[in-house]
């Protein structure tokens, strides 16, 4: 077995990763564009009818000799942006096809295409830094992958001796799959994620806004990871904004310290924004509207616009030094500023909506609505059993299933009056497991999970009608009491 290093950190390889490693290619596309139909039959025998993960190399002396050496079962280890290895997989089949390569990846500036193609097993995402790789393989710390190269046999043997097998070594660095509920939210709002991602690549910051429970924070994390992985960052840093959040919480502060002799002195301390900036991390500001965010960001508010950052590089270096005591090299800061983005979340019903977002702040963000549309409700209705499994609800009999479906029906009707996120539906159904009798389970769940959103709410009359239709009279009485102030003015 040979382990191949595939360097995929440049602009074109990064695009290719998105095209044929992160997203498999359907059989039909291969069938329509492959040059030799006999090769198609060999491919089907080796890797089935897809969809296919695949990669290609440009023709050249080294690449061709290495490609010819490749065998089924060899490991391919992808070096990506961020000075790390991001994927590993096994080789299933190879073929040389200029036409297919042009269809998949186009051509380079010299008109060449990546025609030395190899088909792969489903890639597994890993986070193996170049430094860790070099240390484990006893490579020079200055080693940096270029092109397609095999790992030295003695290095592989060393790894196998230490870990039992090379695969076992790689599994240590595999990124665990996302929880099922996170995957569901991501699939429901994939369009919004893609729009936000493209805007971030254009230099914009993002605010996800929507009702409670719609998955805004989950989506912010997904988006931050997607952007960071694509551009070569180090993930994200999350800060939950509160009414007291200010410059000293977000940017930098001075704290009193005492030395060994008991003498008081003051130390400059970087906070979330500076840590995220110099660490090449996306800064997530959860509940961004809960404070006067432009004031809290201070001078950095201006630099939310990417254009100002590069123009004022020297100024920013000085500010970081003055405010936090951190000295950063010019090239390093320029790279960090190119990367830096903020993702905010905003709850449209938040009762602690203390501060309106000014026009200047609105201009510095792209607002993406996360809403529980009729299409979302329809999807959940058509895939209700799967939804129950995803949220961990035990619908072991008809009674329990009936409780869950009744709660879903109530949620759907109320959602037409005041929109709530699917996280509220999840909580609603799971809360019902605290009760044995169906009537108690349904009514208590509605009272505890749904009704608090309608305290002193102008839509409570319409909700009351929904409760009456479902014969939830105790819940109806609770709702009336929650809205006593509104009733007093009628």
C-alpha positions in Angstrom: 0.0 0.0 0.0 1.2 3.5 -0.9 0.0 6.7 0.8 -0.2 9.6 -1.6 -0.1 13.2 -0.6 -2.4 15.3 -2.8 -1.6 19.0 -2.6 -5.0 20.8 -2.9 -4.3 24.2 -1.2 -4.1 26.5 -4.3 -7.0 28.3 -5.9 -7.8 25.8 -8.6 -7.5 22.7 -6.3 -9.8 24.4 -3.8 -12.4 24.8 -6.4 -11.9 21.1 -7.4 -12.4 20.0 -3.8 -15.8 21.7 -3.8 -16.7 20.1 -7.2 -15.7 16.5 -6.8 -14.5 15.8 -3.2 -17.1 17.6 -1.1 -19.8 16.9 -3.6 -20.0 13.6 -5.5 -20.6 13.5 -9.3 -23.7 11.7 -10.5 -23.3 8.6 -12.7 -25.2 10.4 -15.5 -22.6 13.1 -15.8 -19.7 10.6 -16.0 -21.6 8.5 -18.5 -22.3 11.5 -20.8 -18.8 12.9 -20.7 -16.5 9.9 -20.6 -14.6 9.3 -23.8 -14.4 5.5 -23.8 -17.5 3.5 -23.0 -15.3 0.4 -22.3 -13.7 2.4 -19.5 -17.2 3.2 -18.2 -17.9 -0.5 -17.8 -14.6 -0.9 -15.9 -15.5 2.0 -13.7 -18.9 0.5 -12.8 -17.2 -2.8 -12.0 -14.7 -1.1 -9.7 -16.8 1.6 -8.1 -20.5 0.9 -8.9 -22.8 3.4 -10.5 -21.9 6.3 -8.3 -22.2 9.0 -7.4 -18.4 9.3 -7.6 -15.7 11.1 -5.7 -12.7 11.7 -7.9 -9.6 13.8 -8.5 -7.2 14.4 -11.3 -3.6 15.4 -12.0 -2.1 17.5 -14.8 0.1 15.5 -17.2 3.8 15.8 -16.6 6.8 13.5 -15.9 6.4 13.1 -12.2 2.6 13.1 -12.1 2.4 10.5 -14.9 4.9 8.1 -13.2 3.2 8.5 -9.9 -0.2 8.0 -11.4 0.9 4.8 -13.1 2.1 3.5 -9.8 -1.3 4.1 -8.1 -3.2 1.0 -7.2 -6.7 0.2 -5.9 -6.6 0.4 -2.1 -3.9 3.0 -1.9 -4.6 6.0 0.4 -4.9 9.5 -0.8 -4.3 12.3 1.8 -5.5 15.7 0.8 -3.5 18.8 1.9 -5.8 21.8 1.9 -5.8 25.5 2.9 -5.0 26.3 6.4 -1.7 24.3 6.5 -3.5 21.0 7.3 -4.7 17.8 5.8 -8.4 17.9 5.4 -9.5 14.6 3.8 -8.3 11.0 3.5 -9.8 8.3 1.3 -8.9 5.2 -0.7 -8.3 4.8 -4.4 -10.9 2.7 -6.3 -10.1 3.1 -9.9 -8.1 5.3 -12.4 -8.4 6.3 -16.0 -7.0 8.9 -18.3 -9.6 11.1 -20.0 -9.1 14.6 -21.2 -12.7 15.2 -22.2 -14.1 14.1 -18.8 -11.5 16.2 -17.0 -12.4 19.3 -19.0 -16.0 18.8 -18.1 -15.3 18.4 -14.4 -12.5 21.0 -13.9 -12.0 23.0 -17.0 -8.4 23.8 -18.0 -5.5 25.7 -16.5 -3.9 28.9 -17.9 -1.8 26.8 -20.3 -4.9 25.0 -21.7 -4.0 21.7 -19.9 -6.5 19.7 -17.9 -6.3 17.3 -15.0 -6.7 14.2 -17.2 -4.9 11.7 -14.9 -8.1 10.8 -13.1 -8.5 8.6 -10.1 -11.8 7.6 -8.5 -12.1 7.5 -4.7 -14.0 6.0 -1.9 -16.1 8.5 0.1 -13.6 11.0 1.6 -13.4 11.2 5.4 -12.9 14.7 6.8 -9.9 15.1 9.1 -8.1 17.9 10.9 -4.4 16.9 10.8 -2.1 20.0 10.9 1.0 20.1 8.8 3.1 20.5 11.9 1.6 17.3 13.5 2.1 15.5 10.2 5.7 16.4 10.0 6.4 15.4 13.6 4.7 12.1 13.2 6.5 11.2 10.0 9.8 12.6 11.1 9.8 15.1 8.2 11.5 18.4 8.3 9.3 21.0 10.0 9.7 23.1 6.8 8.2 20.4 4.6 5.2 21.6 2.6 3.4 19.3 0.2 3.6 20.1 -3.5 1.7 18.3 -6.3 1.3 14.6 -6.0 3.9 12.7 -4.0 4.1 9.4 -2.1 5.0 9.3 1.6 8.3 7.5 2.2 8.0 3.8 3.1 10.0 4.2 6.3 7.6 6.9 7.5 4.6 4.7 6.9 6.3 1.8 8.7 7.0 4.1 11.6 3.3 5.1 11.8 2.1 1.5 11.5 4.5 0.4 14.2 3.2 3.1 16.5 -0.6 3.0 15.8 -1.1 -0.6 14.4 -2.0 0.7 10.9 -1.9 3.9 8.9 -5.7 4.0 8.8 -5.9 3.8 12.5 -3.5 6.8 12.7 -5.8 8.8 10.3 -8.9 7.9 12.2 -7.5 9.7 15.3 -7.9 13.0 13.3 -11.3 12.3 11.8 -13.9 14.9 12.4 -17.0 13.4 14.0 -20.2 13.7 11.9 -22.7 16.3 12.8 -25.6 15.4 15.1 -28.7 14.3 13.2 -30.7 17.4 14.2 -27.9 19.7 13.0 -27.9 17.9 9.7 -31.6 18.4 9.4 -31.4 22.1 10.1 -28.6 22.4 7.5 -30.6 20.5 4.9 -33.7 22.6 5.5 -31.8 25.9 5.1 -29.1 24.9 2.6 -30.2 27.7 0.2 -29.8 30.3 3.0 -26.4 28.9 3.9 -25.2 29.0 0.3 -26.3 32.6 -0.1 -24.6 33.7 3.1 -21.5 31.8 2.1 -21.2 33.6 -1.2 -21.7 36.9 0.5 -18.9 36.1 3.0 -16.6 35.3 0.1 -17.4 38.8 -1.2 -16.2 40.3 2.0 -19.6 40.7 3.8 -20.6 40.0 7.3 -23.8 38.1 8.0 -26.8 38.3 10.3 -29.3 35.4 10.5 -32.6 36.7 11.8 -35.8 34.8 12.5 -38.2 33.5 15.2 -37.0 31.6 18.3 -36.0 28.0 17.7 -35.4 28.4 14.0 -31.7 27.2 14.2 -30.0 30.5 13.7 -27.1 29.7 16.0 -26.7 26.3 14.5 -26.6 27.8 11.1 -24.1 30.4 12.2 -21.7 27.6 13.3 -22.3 25.7 10.1 -21.6 28.7 8.0 -18.5 29.7 10.0 -17.0 26.2 9.6 -17.8 26.2 5.9 -16.2 29.6 5.3 -13.3 28.8 7.5 -12.6 25.5 5.9 -12.9 27.0 2.4 -10.7 30.0 3.0 -8.2 28.3 5.3 -9.1 29.6 8.8 -9.3 28.0 12.2 -13.0 27.7 12.9 -15.0 30.2 14.9 -15.3 31.9 18.3 -18.7 32.3 19.8 -19.8 35.1 22.1 -23.3 35.5 23.5 -24.2 39.2 23.6 -26.0 40.6 26.6 -27.3 44.0 27.7 -24.1 44.9 29.4 -21.8 43.9 26.6 -19.3 46.7 25.8 -15.9 47.3 24.3 -14.1 45.8 27.2 -16.1 42.5 26.8 -15.7 42.3 23.0 -12.4 43.9 22.0 -9.9 44.5 24.8 -9.7 45.5 28.5 -7.2 46.4 31.2 -7.2 44.3 34.3 -5.4 44.9 37.6 -2.7 42.4 38.5 -0.1 42.0 41.3 3.4 40.7 40.8 5.3 38.4 43.2 6.2 41.4 45.4 2.6 42.4 45.7 3.0 45.5 43.6 -0.1 46.5 41.6 0.1 46.9 37.9 -2.3 46.9 35.0 -2.3 44.4 32.2 -3.8 44.8 28.7 -5.9 41.8 27.8 -7.3 41.0 24.3 -10.9 39.9 24.2 -13.1 38.0 21.7 -12.8 40.2 18.6 -9.0 40.4 18.8 -8.6 36.7 19.6 -10.8 35.8 16.6 -8.9 38.2 14.3 -5.4 37.2 15.1 -6.4 33.5 15.4 -8.1 33.6 11.9 -11.4 32.6 13.3 -14.9 33.8 12.4 -16.5 35.7 15.3 -20.1 34.6 16.0 -22.1 37.2 18.0 -25.2 35.4 19.2 -28.2 37.7 19.9 -26.3 40.6 18.4 -29.2 43.1 19.0 -29.0 42.8 22.8 -26.5 45.7 23.1 -25.5 48.8 21.3 -23.2 46.7 19.1 -21.6 49.6 17.1 -20.5 51.2 20.4 -19.3 47.9 21.8 -17.1 47.3 18.7 -15.6 50.8 19.1 -13.1 51.7 16.4 -13.4 48.3 14.9 -16.9 49.1 13.8 -15.5 51.0 10.9 -13.4 48.0 9.9 -16.3 45.7 9.6 -16.2 46.8 6.0 -13.4 44.9 4.3 -12.4 47.8 2.1 -11.3 49.9 5.0 -9.2 47.2 6.6 -6.6 46.9 4.0 -6.4 50.7 3.4 -5.8 51.3 7.2 -3.4 48.4 7.9 -0.9 50.5 9.8 -3.6 52.1 11.9 -5.1 48.7 12.8 -1.7 47.4 13.8 -1.3 50.4 16.1 -4.8 50.0 17.6 -4.2 46.3 18.4 -0.9 47.1 20.0 -2.3 50.0 22.0 -5.5 48.2 23.1 -4.3 44.7 23.8 -0.5 44.9 24.0 -0.2 42.4 21.1 2.4 42.9 18.4 1.5 41.3 15.1 3.6 41.3 11.9 2.2 43.3 8.9 1.9 40.3 6.5 0.3 38.2 9.2 -2.2 41.0 10.0 -3.1 41.5 6.4 -3.8 37.8 6.0 -6.0 37.8 9.1 -7.9 40.9 8.0 -8.6 39.4 4.6 -10.1 36.4 6.4 -12.0 38.1 9.2 -15.8 38.0 9.2 -18.6 38.4 11.8 -21.8 36.3 11.8 -24.6 37.6 14.0 -27.9 36.1 15.1 -31.0 38.1 15.8 -34.3 36.9 17.4 -37.1 38.9 15.8 -39.4 38.4 18.9 -36.8 39.1 21.5 -38.3 41.0 24.4 -34.8 42.2 25.3 -34.6 43.9 21.9 -33.0 46.9 23.7 -31.3 48.6 20.8 -32.3 49.1 17.2 -29.8 48.4 14.5 -28.7 51.6 12.9 -28.3 52.1 9.2 -24.5 52.1 9.4 -24.5 48.7 11.0 -27.1 47.4 8.5 -24.9 48.4 5.6 -22.0 46.4 7.0 -24.1 43.1 7.2 -26.1 41.0 4.9 -29.4 40.0 6.5 -30.5 36.4 5.8 -34.0 35.4 7.0 -34.4 32.0 8.6 -38.1 31.3 8.5 -40.4 28.3 9.1 -42.1 28.4 5.7 -45.0 26.3 4.5 -42.4 24.2 2.6 -40.6 23.5 5.9 -43.9 22.4 7.5 -44.7 20.3 4.5 -41.3 18.6 4.6 -41.7 17.8 8.3 -45.2 16.5 7.6 -44.1 14.2 4.8 -41.0 13.0 6.8 -42.5 13.0 10.3 -41.3 9.5 11.3 -37.7 10.6 10.3 -38.1 13.8 12.2 -39.1 12.0 15.4 -36.1 9.7 15.1 -33.8 12.7 14.5 -35.0 14.5 17.7 -34.8 11.3 19.7 -38.5 10.9 20.4 -39.6 7.3 21.2 -42.8 6.7 19.1 -42.9 3.1 20.2 -46.7 2.8 19.9 -49.7 4.4 18.3 -50.5 6.4 21.4 -47.1 8.1 21.6 -47.1 8.6 17.8 -50.6 10.1 18.1 -49.4 12.6 20.8 -46.5 13.7 18.6 -48.8 14.2 15.6 -51.4 16.1 17.6 -48.7 18.5 18.8 -47.3 18.9 15.3 -50.9 19.8 14.1 -51.3 22.4 16.8 -47.8 23.8 16.1 -48.6 24.0 12.4 -51.8 26.0 13.0 -50.2 28.3 15.5 -47.3 28.9 13.1 -49.7 30.6 10.8 -50.5 33.1 13.5 -47.0 33.7 14.9 -44.0 32.0 13.4 -41.9 29.7 15.6 -38.9 27.7 14.7 -38.7 23.9 14.4 -36.6 23.9 17.6 -39.8 24.9 19.4 -41.6 21.9 17.8 -38.7 19.6 18.9 -39.0 20.9 22.5 -42.8 20.6 22.4 -42.8 17.0 21.4 -40.0 15.9 23.7 -41.6 17.7 26.7 -44.7 15.5 26.2 -42.6 12.4 27.3 -43.0 13.6 30.9 -46.6 12.6 31.0 -48.4 9.2 30.6 -51.9 10.2 29.6 -52.2 11.6 26.1 -54.5 14.5 27.2 -52.1 15.6 29.9 -49.1 15.2 27.6 -50.6 17.4 24.9 -52.1 20.1 27.1 -49.1 20.5 29.4 -46.7 20.6 26.5 -48.6 23.4 24.9 -48.9 25.3 28.1 -45.2 25.0 29.0 -43.6 25.4 25.5 -46.0 27.3 23.3 -48.0 29.7 25.5 -45.0 31.7 26.9 -44.5 33.1 23.4 -48.0 34.6 23.5 -47.8 36.4 26.8 -49.2 39.9 26.2 -49.3 39.2 22.5 -51.8 40.7 20.2 -52.3 37.4 18.4 -53.5 35.6 21.5 -57.2 35.6 20.4 -56.4 33.6 17.3 -54.3 31.2 19.3 -57.2 30.8 21.7 -59.4 29.7 18.9 -56.8 27.0 17.9 -56.8 25.7 21.5 -60.6 25.6 21.5 -60.7 23.6 18.3 -58.4 21.0 19.9 -60.4 21.1 23.1 -57.5 22.3 25.2 -59.6 24.3 27.6 -57.2 24.5 30.5 -54.5 25.8 28.1 -57.1 28.3 26.8 -57.6 29.6 30.4 -53.9 29.9 31.0 -53.6 31.9 27.8 -56.4 34.2 28.9 -54.6 34.9 32.2 -51.3 35.5 30.4 -53.0 38.2 28.4 -55.0 39.8 31.2 -53.5 43.2 30.4 -54.7 43.0 26.8 -58.2 41.9 27.9 -58.4 44.9 30.3 -58.3 47.3 27.4 -60.9 45.6 25.3 
